[in-house]
Amino acid sequence: MGRCSKTIAETLSVSRRTVDPTIKRFKELGTLENHPGRGRETTATSTRNVKVVRDMVRRNPKRSMRKIAKKLGISHTSARRIVKEKLGLTPYRCRKVHLLTASMKKNRVQKCKMLLQRFASARHRDIVFSDEKQFTLESTFNRQNDRVLCSTAEEANESGRIHGRSGHAEKIMVWAAITYDAKSPLVFIDSDVKINTGVYLESVLKNTLLPWTQCHFGSRPFVSQQDSAPAHRAKVTQQWCRDTLPGFISAQEWPSNSPDLNPMDYSVWSLLESKACSMRHHSIDSLKGGLLRAWEEIPLEYLRATVDDFPSRLRACVRARGGIFEI
């Protein structure tokens, strides 16, 4: 015997507004499923819009999500859904990179293969990676990601939105090195000092790198790396390294034009800059202090992960036939 809607509502602890339409739907269709064709109609991500977006991207792959959304009269979210979910596309940021010639690419492939063979079985963890970078008093920021949340533009400007640029900002050169489980002291070289062979050999290699590696590694073997800068590949520098740093990576072994293979370049410098230079410094001493604090705060886990990326980047460079690669 059937129950009335009031009894059903009381038994299920729901309102009659829920029960009555359900009973009506069952009487009409013989099922509790919705009417055929019911549900929100898809318009923003319709087949037509997907086709239009596909054609737009084919004509101009640099077209922004904002312009796509405006052209179709849909939301930015819908435009992203079409591009990523319907078309399977990924937005990649445009980058400025060093132009690589055919001979440069060939050189990179050959030397990457040699380094992969030499540092197999996690021996890359014995490498001391080093590099120099110039820092200025000016603040740095990420144009794509950095935002200031404020009520008005004026408030945002006062809260650090504006990053001024000077044509003659004071600067300083910094040398540093890392290995899998440690980082060297920072070496500051004033802007009026040219990093020639003599300065590099005395201030960096003899006075900093050598005592630091002796203290850190003791009797453990290690391999010193440096790029192909003029002061690095100079004959007197290379000879000193051969005599003092057994097993170092020579200028003939390291891939030239390859900042994407040095952990200092592909990771460490950008981290240090983001931490130490988020705000403008008023003096070189202030900049030095910020760099020293940021350097000290870099955790061991970060160093290990960054150095462990090295073999993957060598393999990626080989797969890209020496060209620009993304990991």
KAKADA-V781851 format. One record per pair of residues at least 4 apart in sequence whose C-alpha atoms are under 6 Angstrom apart, sorted by sequence separation. I is the first residue (numbers start at 1). GAP is how many residues later the second one is. If there is no record, write none. Layout:
i = (I;I)
gap = (GAP;GAP)
This chain:
i = (9;16;25;26;42;45;57;67;69;80;81;82;83;84;100;108;115;116;119;142;157;178;195;197;199;200;201;202;203;204;205;206;213;214;228;240;241;242;249;263;264;265;272;273;274;291;318;9;26;69;84;119;156;157;178;205;228;264;281;317;9;26;69;83;150;177;259;260;281;9;69;177;69;176;175;175;174;174;276;173;276;173;172;233;276;172;275;228;223;224;225;223;137;136;197;136;196;135;135;134;134;133;133;132;132;131;131;130;130;129;129;128;128;127;125;127;128;126;127;128;129;130;126;127;128;180;180;180;140;139;140;139;139;139;138;137;111;137;108;112;109;109;108;105;105)
gap = (4;4;4;4;4;4;4;4;4;4;4;4;4;4;4;4;4;4;4;4;4;4;4;4;4;4;4;4;4;4;4;4;4;4;4;4;4;4;4;4;4;4;4;4;4;4;4;5;5;5;5;5;5;5;5;5;5;5;5;5;6;6;6;6;6;6;6;6;6;7;7;7;10;10;11;12;13;14;14;15;15;16;18;18;18;19;19;23;24;24;24;25;33;34;34;35;35;36;37;38;39;40;41;42;43;44;45;46;47;48;49;50;51;52;55;95;95;96;96;96;96;96;97;97;97;123;124;127;137;138;138;139;140;141;142;143;144;144;147;202;209;213;214;217;218)
